[in-house]
């Protein structure tokens, strides 16, 4: 599982990095950014889904790896 942020949609509300600080951070302008390569470590899946469901612009997505 990986997370990503669509920079075209992100408006900088910061819910992703407030709800899942182990997965997301903020850039110099306060917009969300994925930490590392976006891989969700074991135990952080719920935080990733919470960030997705709380983004008002739907800029955060979880990508399922097969």
C-alpha positions, 0 to 999 in steps of 0.5 A: 500500500502506498499513499500519494497527494495530487498537488493540483488538488491540495489546498493546504488544509493540513488534515493529512499531516495532522491525522497521519504525521508518520506518512505526511508532512508539509512543504514550505508553503503548508501544502501536504507532501508524502514522506519518503516513497509513500510506502505505508508501513505495517500498522499505519494503514488506518491512519492512511485511510483516515487521511484520505477520508478527511481531505476536503479536496480528495487530493490524498489517495491510497494505492493498493499494490498487487 
